[in-house]
Amino acid sequence: MKDFYRIYNYHDVRLDSNPEKNDAKISMLRIFLNGTLLAVIIAVPAISGTVLFHYVIKTNLIITITAGIITLFVAMGFAYKVSKKLAL
């Protein structure tokens, strides 16, 4: 029953369960900052593209949604490349 209620150290997270291969620890702050950066990289272009098409260019709703989705997928592709660099 003691194993069920383990106390985890929230300051460090081991990335790999094999201690011989990778003994590096990463702080929780770095994980949160990297996640926040990726969320901003994905969300800001999609929201700004949608607002731009809807309010500035004044296109109809279908074109606005399509432009927002295309912008979202492009931003997700860019965030995927950034996440690979952040993981190293």
N, CA, C and O atoms as CSV, one atom per row, in Angstrom:
chain,resi,resn,atom,element,x,y,z
A,1,MET,N,N,0.815,-1.191,0.000
A,1,MET,CA,C,0.000,0.000,0.000
A,1,MET,C,C,0.860,1.257,0.000
A,1,MET,O,O,0.438,2.312,-0.474
A,2,LYS,N,N,2.067,1.133,0.535
A,2,LYS,CA,C,2.956,2.280,0.585
A,2,LYS,C,C,3.387,2.719,-0.817
A,2,LYS,O,O,3.593,3.908,-1.062
A,3,ASP,N,N,3.521,1.757,-1.737
A,3,ASP,CA,C,3.932,2.086,-3.100
A,3,ASP,C,C,2.868,2.908,-3.815
A,3,ASP,O,O,3.182,3.694,-4.708
A,4,PHE,N,N,1.616,2.727,-3.425
A,4,PHE,CA,C,0.532,3.458,-4.073
A,4,PHE,C,C,0.591,4.939,-3.733
A,4,PHE,O,O,0.251,5.780,-4.566
A,5,TYR,N,N,1.013,5.262,-2.538
A,5,TYR,CA,C,1.066,6.645,-2.086
A,5,TYR,C,C,2.497,7.163,-2.060
A,5,TYR,O,O,2.963,7.651,-1.031
A,6,ARG,N,N,3.184,7.062,-3.170
A,6,ARG,CA,C,4.553,7.566,-3.250
A,6,ARG,C,C,4.562,9.081,-3.199
A,6,ARG,O,O,3.647,9.741,-3.692
A,7,ILE,N,N,5.591,9.612,-2.604
A,7,ILE,CA,C,5.772,11.056,-2.574
A,7,ILE,C,C,6.778,11.396,-3.658
A,7,ILE,O,O,7.935,10.977,-3.599
A,8,TYR,N,N,6.337,12.149,-4.637
A,8,TYR,CA,C,7.200,12.511,-5.751
A,8,TYR,C,C,7.865,13.845,-5.479
A,8,TYR,O,O,7.276,14.743,-4.877
A,9,ASN,N,N,9.082,13.954,-5.927
A,9,ASN,CA,C,9.796,15.214,-5.825
A,9,ASN,C,C,9.410,16.057,-7.031
A,9,ASN,O,O,9.785,15.733,-8.158
A,10,TYR,N,N,8.677,17.119,-6.810
A,10,TYR,CA,C,8.174,17.930,-7.906
A,10,TYR,C,C,9.211,18.893,-8.464
A,10,TYR,O,O,8.937,19.594,-9.438
A,11,HIS,N,N,10.381,18.939,-7.872
A,11,HIS,CA,C,11.418,19.829,-8.378
A,11,HIS,C,C,12.176,19.205,-9.542
A,11,HIS,O,O,12.652,19.922,-10.423
A,12,ASP,N,N,12.294,17.894,-9.559
A,12,ASP,CA,C,13.048,17.216,-10.604
A,12,ASP,C,C,12.226,16.071,-11.172
A,12,ASP,O,O,11.523,15.371,-10.444
A,13,VAL,N,N,12.325,15.896,-12.466
A,13,VAL,CA,C,11.647,14.803,-13.138
A,13,VAL,C,C,12.681,14.063,-13.963
A,13,VAL,O,O,13.401,14.677,-14.750
A,14,ARG,N,N,12.764,12.762,-13.795
A,14,ARG,CA,C,13.711,11.970,-14.564
A,14,ARG,C,C,13.095,11.688,-15.928
A,14,ARG,O,O,11.977,11.182,-16.024
A,15,LEU,N,N,13.834,12.021,-16.981
A,15,LEU,CA,C,13.303,11.865,-18.329
A,15,LEU,C,C,13.357,10.427,-18.815
A,15,LEU,O,O,12.514,10.015,-19.612
A,16,ASP,N,N,14.317,9.667,-18.356
A,16,ASP,CA,C,14.502,8.308,-18.833
A,16,ASP,C,C,14.526,7.377,-17.638
A,16,ASP,O,O,15.143,7.687,-16.619
A,17,SER,N,N,13.858,6.238,-17.754
A,17,SER,CA,C,13.836,5.299,-16.635
A,17,SER,C,C,15.138,4.505,-16.529
A,17,SER,O,O,15.390,3.877,-15.500
A,18,ASN,N,N,15.957,4.522,-17.559
A,18,ASN,CA,C,17.236,3.824,-17.544
A,18,ASN,C,C,18.323,4.768,-17.029
A,18,ASN,O,O,18.725,5.679,-17.752
A,19,PRO,N,N,18.807,4.576,-15.802
A,19,PRO,CA,C,19.771,5.531,-15.241
A,19,PRO,C,C,21.142,5.466,-15.903
A,19,PRO,O,O,21.914,6.421,-15.810
A,20,GLU,N,N,21.459,4.356,-16.570
A,20,GLU,CA,C,22.768,4.254,-17.220
A,20,GLU,C,C,22.837,5.121,-18.473
A,20,GLU,O,O,23.880,5.698,-18.776
A,21,LYS,N,N,21.741,5.210,-19.189
A,21,LYS,CA,C,21.729,5.912,-20.473
A,21,LYS,C,C,21.679,7.426,-20.287
A,21,LYS,O,O,22.489,8.150,-20.866
A,22,ASN,N,N,20.733,7.905,-19.484
A,22,ASN,CA,C,20.555,9.343,-19.340
A,22,ASN,C,C,20.259,9.638,-17.880
A,22,ASN,O,O,19.197,9.278,-17.372
A,23,ASP,N,N,21.189,10.289,-17.207
A,23,ASP,CA,C,21.011,10.566,-15.791
A,23,ASP,C,C,20.668,12.028,-15.558
A,23,ASP,O,O,20.759,12.516,-14.431
A,24,ALA,N,N,20.279,12.722,-16.604
A,24,ALA,CA,C,19.965,14.146,-16.489
A,24,ALA,C,C,18.575,14.335,-15.885
A,24,ALA,O,O,17.652,13.556,-16.124
A,25,LYS,N,N,18.468,15.392,-15.100
A,25,LYS,CA,C,17.171,15.754,-14.539
A,25,LYS,C,C,16.786,17.117,-15.083
A,25,LYS,O,O,17.635,17.964,-15.361
A,26,ILE,N,N,15.495,17.303,-15.224
A,26,ILE,CA,C,14.986,18.552,-15.773
A,26,ILE,C,C,14.070,19.164,-14.721
A,26,ILE,O,O,13.337,18.442,-14.047
A,27,SER,N,N,14.101,20.450,-14.577
A,27,SER,CA,C,13.251,21.082,-13.577
A,27,SER,C,C,11.825,21.216,-14.115
A,27,SER,O,O,11.599,21.291,-15.323
A,28,MET,N,N,10.893,21.244,-13.198
A,28,MET,CA,C,9.492,21.404,-13.588
A,28,MET,C,C,9.265,22.773,-14.214
A,28,MET,O,O,8.422,22.917,-15.099
A,29,LEU,N,N,10.005,23.772,-13.767
A,29,LEU,CA,C,9.871,25.113,-14.343
A,29,LEU,C,C,10.228,25.103,-15.817
A,29,LEU,O,O,9.557,25.751,-16.619
A,30,ARG,N,N,11.275,24.378,-16.185
A,30,ARG,CA,C,11.673,24.315,-17.595
A,30,ARG,C,C,10.601,23.616,-18.429
A,30,ARG,O,O,10.331,24.026,-19.558
A,31,ILE,N,N,9.996,22.576,-17.888
A,31,ILE,CA,C,8.920,21.875,-18.599
A,31,ILE,C,C,7.734,22.803,-18.815
A,31,ILE,O,O,7.169,22.852,-19.908
A,32,PHE,N,N,7.352,23.547,-17.765
A,32,PHE,CA,C,6.230,24.474,-17.892
A,32,PHE,C,C,6.544,25.594,-18.874
A,32,PHE,O,O,5.683,25.980,-19.665
A,33,LEU,N,N,7.769,26.122,-18.834
A,33,LEU,CA,C,8.136,27.205,-19.751
A,33,LEU,C,C,8.160,26.729,-21.202
A,33,LEU,O,O,7.707,27.440,-22.099
A,34,ASN,N,N,8.688,25.527,-21.431
A,34,ASN,CA,C,8.703,24.986,-22.796
A,34,ASN,C,C,7.283,24.737,-23.297
A,34,ASN,O,O,6.979,25.017,-24.457
A,35,GLY,N,N,6.421,24.219,-22.442
A,35,GLY,CA,C,5.030,23.989,-22.829
A,35,GLY,C,C,4.295,25.282,-23.115
A,35,GLY,O,O,3.499,25.363,-24.050
A,36,THR,N,N,4.567,26.294,-22.304
A,36,THR,CA,C,3.938,27.596,-22.526
A,36,THR,C,C,4.406,28.220,-23.825
A,36,THR,O,O,3.608,28.789,-24.569
A,37,LEU,N,N,5.707,28.116,-24.102
A,37,LEU,CA,C,6.245,28.640,-25.353
A,37,LEU,C,C,5.608,27.955,-26.555
A,37,LEU,O,O,5.239,28.620,-27.522
A,38,LEU,N,N,5.476,26.642,-26.504
A,38,LEU,CA,C,4.858,25.919,-27.617
A,38,LEU,C,C,3.384,26.284,-27.760
A,38,LEU,O,O,2.885,26.395,-28.880
A,39,ALA,N,N,2.687,26.470,-26.657
A,39,ALA,CA,C,1.279,26.868,-26.732
A,39,ALA,C,C,1.124,28.244,-27.358
A,39,ALA,O,O,0.192,28.476,-28.129
A,40,VAL,N,N,2.028,29.154,-27.033
A,40,VAL,CA,C,1.976,30.498,-27.626
A,40,VAL,C,C,2.285,30.431,-29.114
A,40,VAL,O,O,1.642,31.109,-29.915
A,41,ILE,N,N,3.277,29.608,-29.490
A,41,ILE,CA,C,3.642,29.466,-30.906
A,41,ILE,C,C,2.467,28.914,-31.710
A,41,ILE,O,O,2.283,29.290,-32.867
A,42,ILE,N,N,1.674,28.031,-31.114
A,42,ILE,CA,C,0.542,27.445,-31.830
A,42,ILE,C,C,-0.672,28.378,-31.816
A,42,ILE,O,O,-1.326,28.551,-32.844
A,43,ALA,N,N,-0.974,28.974,-30.676
A,43,ALA,CA,C,-2.234,29.699,-30.524
A,43,ALA,C,C,-2.233,31.085,-31.150
A,43,ALA,O,O,-3.216,31.468,-31.784
A,44,VAL,N,N,-1.166,31.840,-30.989
A,44,VAL,CA,C,-1.161,33.238,-31.433
A,44,VAL,C,C,-1.351,33.374,-32.947
A,44,VAL,O,O,-2.178,34.182,-33.368
A,45,PRO,N,N,-0.627,32.623,-33.785
A,45,PRO,CA,C,-0.872,32.769,-35.231
A,45,PRO,C,C,-2.284,32.352,-35.649
A,45,PRO,O,O,-2.885,32.982,-36.519
A,46,ALA,N,N,-2.811,31.297,-35.037
A,46,ALA,CA,C,-4.156,30.843,-35.411
A,46,ALA,C,C,-5.213,31.875,-35.022
A,46,ALA,O,O,-6.115,32.168,-35.807
A,47,ILE,N,N,-5.104,32.422,-33.823
A,47,ILE,CA,C,-6.080,33.419,-33.384
A,47,ILE,C,C,-5.944,34.708,-34.196
A,47,ILE,O,O,-6.945,35.287,-34.617
A,48,SER,N,N,-4.718,35.150,-34.412
A,48,SER,CA,C,-4.527,36.393,-35.169
A,48,SER,C,C,-4.952,36.233,-36.626
A,48,SER,O,O,-5.505,37.163,-37.212
A,49,GLY,N,N,-4.700,35.068,-37.215
A,49,GLY,CA,C,-5.152,34.833,-38.589
A,49,GLY,C,C,-6.662,34.828,-38.706
A,49,GLY,O,O,-7.220,35.369,-39.660
A,50,THR,N,N,-7.321,34.216,-37.736
A,50,THR,CA,C,-8.784,34.187,-37.746
A,50,THR,C,C,-9.364,35.585,-37.554
A,50,THR,O,O,-10.295,35.971,-38.260
A,51,VAL,N,N,-8.826,36.340,-36.612
A,51,VAL,CA,C,-9.310,37.700,-36.378
A,51,VAL,C,C,-9.046,38.583,-37.599
A,51,VAL,O,O,-9.891,39.393,-37.981
A,52,LEU,N,N,-7.878,38.423,-38.204
A,52,LEU,CA,C,-7.535,39.201,-39.389
A,52,LEU,C,C,-8.518,38.935,-40.524
A,52,LEU,O,O,-9.012,39.870,-41.154
A,53,PHE,N,N,-8.797,37.669,-40.784
A,53,PHE,CA,C,-9.713,37.346,-41.877
A,53,PHE,C,C,-11.138,37.781,-41.583
A,53,PHE,O,O,-11.853,38.213,-42.487
A,54,HIS,N,N,-11.561,37.673,-40.328
A,54,HIS,CA,C,-12.958,37.964,-40.026
A,54,HIS,C,C,-13.240,39.462,-39.899
A,54,HIS,O,O,-14.241,39.948,-40.427
A,55,TYR,N,N,-12.368,40.194,-39.206
A,55,TYR,CA,C,-12.658,41.601,-38.928
A,55,TYR,C,C,-11.987,42.581,-39.884
A,55,TYR,O,O,-12.559,43.627,-40.192
A,56,VAL,N,N,-10.788,42.261,-40.355
A,56,VAL,CA,C,-10.063,43.204,-41.222
A,56,VAL,C,C,-10.427,42.977,-42.685
A,56,VAL,O,O,-10.816,43.914,-43.382
A,57,ILE,N,N,-10.302,41.745,-43.146
A,57,ILE,CA,C,-10.595,41.441,-44.549
A,57,ILE,C,C,-12.099,41.259,-44.766
A,57,ILE,O,O,-12.595,41.432,-45.879
A,58,LYS,N,N,-12.814,40.913,-43.705
A,58,LYS,CA,C,-14.280,40.756,-43.706
A,58,LYS,C,C,-14.761,39.705,-44.715
A,58,LYS,O,O,-15.637,39.960,-45.542
A,59,THR,N,N,-14.161,38.525,-44.615
A,59,THR,CA,C,-14.611,37.406,-45.451
A,59,THR,C,C,-15.752,36.687,-44.734
A,59,THR,O,O,-16.033,36.941,-43.562
A,60,ASN,N,N,-16.403,35.780,-45.474
A,60,ASN,CA,C,-17.495,35.046,-44.835
A,60,ASN,C,C,-16.936,33.995,-43.869
A,60,ASN,O,O,-15.726,33.773,-43.808
A,61,LEU,N,N,-17.818,33.367,-43.133
A,61,LEU,CA,C,-17.423,32.498,-42.029
A,61,LEU,C,C,-16.665,31.255,-42.491
A,61,LEU,O,O,-15.718,30.841,-41.823
A,62,ILE,N,N,-17.047,30.661,-43.590
A,62,ILE,CA,C,-16.398,29.443,-44.074
A,62,ILE,C,C,-14.938,29.728,-44.449
A,62,ILE,O,O,-14.050,28.946,-44.110
A,63,ILE,N,N,-14.691,30.822,-45.134
A,63,ILE,CA,C,-13.318,31.185,-45.513
A,63,ILE,C,C,-12.501,31.525,-44.270
A,63,ILE,O,O,-11.320,31.189,-44.192
A,64,THR,N,N,-13.121,32.186,-43.305
A,64,THR,CA,C,-12.429,32.530,-42.066
A,64,THR,C,C,-12.025,31.280,-41.299
A,64,THR,O,O,-10.892,31.182,-40.827
A,65,ILE,N,N,-12.937,30.328,-41.170
A,65,ILE,CA,C,-12.633,29.087,-40.459
A,65,ILE,C,C,-11.566,28.297,-41.204
A,65,ILE,O,O,-10.662,27.744,-40.577
A,66,THR,N,N,-11.653,28.236,-42.522
A,66,THR,CA,C,-10.656,27.517,-43.318
A,66,THR,C,C,-9.276,28.146,-43.165
A,66,THR,O,O,-8.285,27.433,-43.009
A,67,ALA,N,N,-9.204,29.460,-43.207
A,67,ALA,CA,C,-7.918,30.144,-43.034
A,67,ALA,C,C,-7.365,29.919,-41.633
A,67,ALA,O,O,-6.157,29.750,-41.465
A,68,GLY,N,N,-8.233,29.915,-40.626
A,68,GLY,CA,C,-7.804,29.659,-39.260
A,68,GLY,C,C,-7.255,28.254,-39.082
A,68,GLY,O,O,-6.251,28.059,-38.396
A,69,ILE,N,N,-7.907,27.272,-39.696
A,69,ILE,CA,C,-7.448,25.883,-39.590
A,69,ILE,C,C,-6.128,25.694,-40.320
A,69,ILE,O,O,-5.235,25.013,-39.818
A,70,ILE,N,N,-5.997,26.287,-41.495
A,70,ILE,CA,C,-4.725,26.179,-42.234
A,70,ILE,C,C,-3.605,26.837,-41.447
A,70,ILE,O,O,-2.505,26.290,-41.361
A,71,THR,N,N,-3.867,27.999,-40.873
A,71,THR,CA,C,-2.865,28.674,-40.054
A,71,THR,C,C,-2.508,27.837,-38.837
A,71,THR,O,O,-1.343,27.781,-38.443
A,72,LEU,N,N,-3.496,27.188,-38.240
A,72,LEU,CA,C,-3.255,26.332,-37.083
A,72,LEU,C,C,-2.338,25.170,-37.433
A,72,LEU,O,O,-1.412,24.873,-36.679
A,73,PHE,N,N,-2.572,24.511,-38.556
A,73,PHE,CA,C,-1.729,23.375,-38.931
A,73,PHE,C,C,-0.310,23.812,-39.291
A,73,PHE,O,O,0.646,23.098,-38.987
A,74,VAL,N,N,-0.161,24.956,-39.925
A,74,VAL,CA,C,1.179,25.471,-40.217
A,74,VAL,C,C,1.910,25.797,-38.917
A,74,VAL,O,O,3.095,25.495,-38.773
A,75,ALA,N,N,1.208,26.405,-37.981
A,75,ALA,CA,C,1.816,26.734,-36.691
A,75,ALA,C,C,2.173,25.474,-35.908
A,75,ALA,O,O,3.195,25.443,-35.223
A,76,MET,N,N,1.344,24.437,-36.001
A,76,MET,CA,C,1.665,23.183,-35.317
A,76,MET,C,C,2.888,22.522,-35.924
A,76,MET,O,O,3.684,21.926,-35.199
A,77,GLY,N,N,3.058,22.612,-37.234
A,77,GLY,CA,C,4.263,22.085,-37.868
A,77,GLY,C,C,5.504,22.825,-37.422
A,77,GLY,O,O,6.546,22.214,-37.184
A,78,PHE,N,N,5.397,24.135,-37.309
A,78,PHE,CA,C,6.525,24.926,-36.825
A,78,PHE,C,C,6.825,24.620,-35.352
A,78,PHE,O,O,7.988,24.535,-34.959
A,79,ALA,N,N,5.779,24.457,-34.547
A,79,ALA,CA,C,5.971,24.134,-33.130
A,79,ALA,C,C,6.589,22.754,-32.955
A,79,ALA,O,O,7.331,22.522,-32.001
A,80,TYR,N,N,6.288,21.837,-33.870
A,80,TYR,CA,C,6.896,20.500,-33.809
A,80,TYR,C,C,8.409,20.588,-33.998
A,80,TYR,O,O,9.169,19.900,-33.317
A,81,LYS,N,N,8.835,21.437,-34.925
A,81,LYS,CA,C,10.274,21.616,-35.139
A,81,LYS,C,C,10.931,22.291,-33.936
A,81,LYS,O,O,12.039,21.929,-33.541
A,82,VAL,N,N,10.248,23.261,-33.365
A,82,VAL,CA,C,10.779,23.948,-32.179
A,82,VAL,C,C,10.854,22.998,-31.001
A,82,VAL,O,O,11.808,23.054,-30.226
A,83,SER,N,N,9.860,22.122,-30.849
A,83,SER,CA,C,9.856,21.193,-29.721
A,83,SER,C,C,11.008,20.202,-29.809
A,83,SER,O,O,11.551,19.796,-28.782
A,84,LYS,N,N,11.384,19.812,-31.008
A,84,LYS,CA,C,12.549,18.933,-31.156
A,84,LYS,C,C,13.813,19.621,-30.691
A,84,LYS,O,O,14.667,18.992,-30.067
A,85,LYS,N,N,13.946,20.915,-30.987
A,85,LYS,CA,C,15.124,21.651,-30.553
A,85,LYS,C,C,15.116,21.887,-29.055
A,85,LYS,O,O,16.175,21.897,-28.428
A,86,LEU,N,N,13.937,22.079,-28.463
A,86,LEU,CA,C,13.842,22.285,-27.024
A,86,LEU,C,C,14.131,21.016,-26.250
A,86,LEU,O,O,14.579,21.077,-25.105
A,87,ALA,N,N,13.880,19.863,-26.861
A,87,ALA,CA,C,14.083,18.595,-26.176
A,87,ALA,C,C,15.554,18.240,-26.033
A,87,ALA,O,O,15.922,17.448,-25.166
A,88,LEU,N,N,16.383,18.814,-26.865
A,88,LEU,CA,C,17.809,18.473,-26.816
A,88,LEU,C,C,18.527,19.131,-25.695
A,88,LEU,O,O,19.731,18.935,-25.533
